[in-house]
């Protein structure tokens, strides 16, 4: 984060504006809207400034900037067309630890001003950190269209109701549940749009009277293999409504950035040198939070029902009669192969796909015999540390030694690594790869040469 975003309370606070031209006018307008006590210093002023002075909205001082002008100021904006003066203002302000903005020169300023969408009291500020102002403007225009004009009125109304809602609902959870219903209420929205005060009051009374006891629940959500764009819209919505998110190692940081900021985050994955939280304990965490009336999201890498123990967790919830639902995710086999340019099936090469765990209960010879058949694609999850065993078992069942194989590490992420080779090289290939990694065996792997579109592939 290059700049820390804050909203300042400038009401009745002395601020200094250096410059009396048109650019300075724009800044003066903003400071006036924020209720600042504005002193403007410049050798000359536009007529607009003189008018504002007459209206006592600011005070103009006809002079060159001097250090004394900074006395008692909270904030300074240098908006002259003279770079040296702007720099001097910035240096002097910085010496005195006063935040200073220099117009058109974000690098030499201690704060920058964002693009703003004003639906007071809702304010949306957008900044590109001075790197792409046009992009910030385009985003602002998009959001302007997207945010209804009545948003301000709705927020204003919420502000007036806060105390009443606090009295009515004792717990934080119940209050939040009320506000979610309040802001999503179409009928209330319609009354506000039409400016019907009676209708608004009636609707509010109804909402306040309704039973507001949030019932705890658990949603098992598949986060996909890593790229946050691969989570489903439904999964995202759940993450943004959650009170508690219980997640493990395979859930990427990118995905965790999408979780509601206020949600409690509970990590239950393996930490370096430590074991995973035992399954029993995870089940208990889910049950305890749901019983406390929380909306719990159990976020799992890939798809929760594919080598994810999702079903075991649900069984524990059923035992305790906790309502649950499941949002599927893109499993690693699908995400990683697609991002490596490997189609899982192909009319000519593979008529079926097998997802196989490299861990867990071993497979017997008869099963390995089926697995080693032609015309299919094999995807081994959790197989990296067993690559030598997998290689040996497939060769034992007469799969040809030159069968194309790939290993995809951290698939779909910017750090994705793909290595392609032959079955006889699998063990050696695996030695240079790290977890999480997926092993893919089958003719389809060779299509990667043509179809690769993301990142790079190393040939073994
Ligand atoms: N439920 C998950 C799988 C959990 S098992 C899913 O549907 O994808 C964990 C294994 O998944 C890892 O050992 C690895 O083999 C594979 N895996 C998950 N994410 C991966 C990724 N981004 N890149 C490569 N392999 C991944």
Boltz pocket constraint, residues with backbone or C-beta under 6 A from the ligand:
constraints:
  - pocket:
      binder: B
      contacts: [[A, 224], [A, 225], [A, 226], [A, 250], [A, 300], [A, 301], [A, 302], [A, 303], [A, 304], [A, 305], [A, 306], [A, 307], [A, 308], [A, 330], [A, 331], [A, 332], [A, 333], [A, 336], [A, 380], [A, 381], [A, 382], [A, 383], [A, 408], [A, 409], [A, 410], [A, 411], [A, 412], [A, 413], [A, 435], [A, 436], [A, 437], [A, 438], [A, 439]]
      max_distance: 6.0
